[in-house]
Amino acid sequence: MRRLILALPFALLPLAIAQAADEHDHDPQHASLAPHEHGIGRLNAALDGQTLELEFDSPAMNLLGFEHVASTAQDKAKVAAVRAQLEKPLALFGLPSKAGCTVASQELNSPLFGDKPDVDDDHDEDAKDADGHEHHHDHSEIHAHYQLTCATPGVLEHLDLANLFNTFPATQKIQVQLIGPSGQQGVEVTAKAAALKF
Ligand SMILES: [Zn+2]
């Protein structure tokens, strides 16, 4: 399907945004310090020869509908379902089968996936105040990092994120940093204009 690339709202994003978000920090208390806005995800996509690298960072809210560690069976089932969706990047990122992409490696990280904080876990940020209200800093992110090998990368003229928006409808927009044959660009995509050109 061809799309009118000129119809897309282009917005150049400062590189600092993507770089600031590029900390692979598995500590939920540190992760909580990263400002994030619900509804907005970030994607770094780099196509270099046959290698397509995708880094998707999202507030857990966009994918799960909550950002606390799952304790109920219902929440745990939701976490498992979201993990399963993230483990299928070819479908999730709408990569055409004729591009012949296979997953070389993938890594999912989130405090909500049971990743243990590796440092500072003796700092209790969940202290209750006099009212008994818990002061959680419970913004949580989900990070997904994929390396794909595509036999026919020339077919990848576009990256169409429509299925990502369909799969996670709480996602309103995705700030994309794209590096491809035509250089680097910052693009903001929405469900209504979900395709971008490499
Ligand atoms: Zn949040």
Residues whose N, C-alpha, C, O or C-beta is under 5 A from the ligand:
A	BS01	ZN	P59 E67 H139 S140
